[in-house]
């Protein structure tokens, strides 16, 4: 097991975060070709080893176990190259070379079931979880997507499917994928479990294309896109987008070399994404982006575990990584008079934490308001910090955090009858990335 440090990078108005320690676990078989990572029905993290022809399992306490894949096709030839892995119901489905699909029971991974033998020369290119423990697959040659139930029956729907794009299960058991039709537009496609379909146009400046799709708690689709490059030109760009309730796509830039991929919904309600040698998150609603660098390590694919931690693969380093994610705190300010705050030079804010860690609270006012009070002469728009304080938590619970107000700022408060303050609470758990909550309170 190896520890490494993630350094926070601010994007836009995102605040810099404290350093955090993450853990890396070596895969026992060297150059295993780690690919695909999912949370199994047993609560463990599973991954494929394409070069070693194995399935890997890592428990939330970091114990790694490998299982050789021993299976033959209908011609009695050994199946090789497990390169896609999905969890659906109580099953693990693995896409093998030449389109074969194996199914595993996490409780008995040494006896795979030959779930699907493709007929002829057309075979599955991509795999995604389906309804009720079933699975979807895409076939670019036949231009179709196929829904297979857990008992093996098939429903086939024609589709403009492109194997080079994402292939992801959506709300209600549907399947979503992306395709490029011309130089200016690409499309997000949805096919429902009953065969209904819809397409959403997404503007495509340059050569960037959608590489990943995920869904938030409201079922809204989010996507990451960048220019994948080629053997001459390196990948570049970075855009996160979402589809609103009117089926209209929106996009925000997150950096020229970010390369957002492997989007996943986090336990904090944010959309998390793998980036170029790092990870990031975007908060639905505010669309505020944060990124953390994990250089020199890469993040190929990632998922959240039963422990609410972020688990990831780094095929080049032949390792599995884990980063803890702090739950956002809840902050509120009890009733206080401005005169009393100015006299005591302290503001009190209640912070509620869901686990051990440290809660840091900052009270700020708009820069224009600070200039009127004579607290600053600068012409910038950055919020002016009025007070700050923190409190440590040995366990989950609620505490009052005392925010210290410097003397000069306290004197200014004596001239004010009413003041609206923005409160920002940052929760930092041990060996975990921080989480932020915001509130607004008026004092008189």
Secondary structure as UniProt FT lines:
FT   STRAND          2..10
FT   TURN            12..13
FT   STRAND          20..26
FT   TURN            30..31
FT   STRAND          34..39
FT   TURN            41..42
FT   STRAND          45..49
FT   TURN            50..53
FT   STRAND          54..58
FT   TURN            60..61
FT   STRAND          64..68
FT   TURN            74..75
FT   STRAND          84..88
FT   TURN            89..90
FT   STRAND          91..95
FT   HELIX           97..99
FT   STRAND          101..105
FT   TURN            106..107
FT   STRAND          108..116
FT   TURN            120..121
FT   STRAND          126..129
FT   HELIX           131..133
FT   STRAND          135..139
FT   TURN            140..143
FT   STRAND          144..148
FT   TURN            150..151
FT   STRAND          154..158
FT   TURN            163..164
FT   STRAND          167..169
FT   HELIX           171..173
FT   STRAND          175..180
FT   STRAND          185..191
FT   TURN            193..194
FT   STRAND          197..203
FT   TURN            206..207
FT   STRAND          209..215
FT   TURN            217..218
FT   STRAND          221..227
FT   STRAND          236..243
FT   TURN            245..246
FT   STRAND          249..253
FT   TURN            256..257
FT   STRAND          261..265
FT   TURN            267..268
FT   STRAND          271..275
FT   TURN            276..277
FT   STRAND          278..282
FT   TURN            284..286
FT   STRAND          289..293
FT   TURN            295..296
FT   STRAND          301..304
FT   TURN            306..307
FT   STRAND          310..314
FT   TURN            315..318
FT   STRAND          319..325
FT   STRAND          330..332
FT   HELIX           338..344
FT   STRAND          346..353
FT   STRAND          357..365
FT   HELIX           367..372
FT   TURN            373..374
FT   STRAND          384..393
FT   STRAND          397..404
FT   HELIX           407..413
FT   TURN            414..415
FT   STRAND          419..428
FT   TURN            430..431
FT   STRAND          432..433
FT   STRAND          435..443
//
